[in-house]
Amino acid sequence: MAASGDTSANEGSIWLKSGANAAVTEAALHARFSRADSLEILTSTALRERSLQIFDRAFAITPTPSRPSQSIIGLTGVSFAASSNRSSPRRAEFGMLRHLGMLRRQIVGMLASEGILTSAFAWRTDSLSVPH
């Protein structure tokens, strides 16, 4: 925030040095914030598991669609999940884009476009494959 003046940031990522104790680091972060009850800390593994649970829950309530619809829905979900998993390492890139004046909705649009293009190419590849 100090570098860009962006007060709308509400999440961040921390990579621990080799040998650092995650529990000690988490306790120190909770102690640092005045509203520690609103601070949620997840490991990358826990975040991935939560994403997969949400993905599975979305399909649990979906009636059985046709094969092309399944492919489109699945590939879209996977591409957005992959895009969001890539966004943590790209956080510095997004910060720089915000610092240079790019709006949050433009960054979201950029990520959505990447997801849609990934889905389109993957769907095309899937539709060309031989059925089992």
Secondary structure, DSSP 8 states (H G I E B T S, - for coil): -TTT-------------TT--HHHHHHHHHHHSTTGGG-----HHHHHHHHHHHHHHHHHSS----HHHHHHHHHHHHHHHHHHHHHTTTHHHHHHHHHTT--HHHHHHHHHHHHHHHHHHHHHHHHHS---
